[in-house]
Amino acid sequence: MKKIVILISGRGSNMEALIAERDGGRLPVDIAAVISNRPAAQGLETAAAAGIATRCLDHKAYAGRDEFDAALAACIDEFAPDLVILAGFMRILTPDFVRHYEGRLLNIHPSLLPSFPGLHTHQRALDEGVRIHGCTVHFVTAELDHGPVVIQAAVPVVDGDDEASLAARVLRQEHRIYPQAVRWLAEGRARLVDGRVVCDASLIDDAVLIAPSPR
């Protein structure tokens, strides 16, 4: 069984989705630890209540980004994870950190990458007038929001949408596809090969999920 460590900065709703899938027997992983850079992160309480080890490294206690990332890596490595899962971890990671976990570091981004990397993705999608938006699970590389894609989910942008309504529609899909991506990787049905994600033939039709239009 693959071992994972989850990094959060707040509530950790994607972490909650992963825990729920594990508890339901649909995610064959050992969630070894949940680590936060914010002492007040609500997700730490959620993880502890689920019987998961928790750690907090307050980034404000470190002299700079390099020092914090070195301490974070040391903390993660205590648990020897197969995968490190970013679930609302609001830190830009240094190249050395990313290199240390190359091929093991996953993120979920609230857009259909390569469109709208960075912040404020939902408002930017509305401003551009796109009709399809969504989210992407990808491996992390040194280039922000540009790693190899594991799975994407697309949602319609409908008349009358604002940033909050679109964000809520995307978040529901995040909670679907992040556990699915981790499951595929844990079961060896998706693999990173020469900088691209290769999936078993049986998964191809599910590599992009299309959410129904809201009524």
Salt bridges, closest charged atoms under 4 A:
GLU16 OE1 - ARG11 NH2 3.33
GLU21 OE1 - ARG26 NE 3.11
GLU21 OE1 - ARG183 NH2 3.07
ASP23 OD1 - ARG22 NH2 2.80
ASP77 OD2 - HIS100 NE2 2.80
ASP96 OD1 - ARG99 NH2 2.37
GLU143 OE2 - HIS146 ND1 3.86
ASP145 OD2 - HIS109 ND1 3.50
ASP159 OD1 - ARG131 NH2 3.36
ASP161 OD2 - ARG169 NH1 2.77
GLU187 OE1 - ARG189 NE 2.90
ASP200 OD1 - ARG191 NH1 3.17
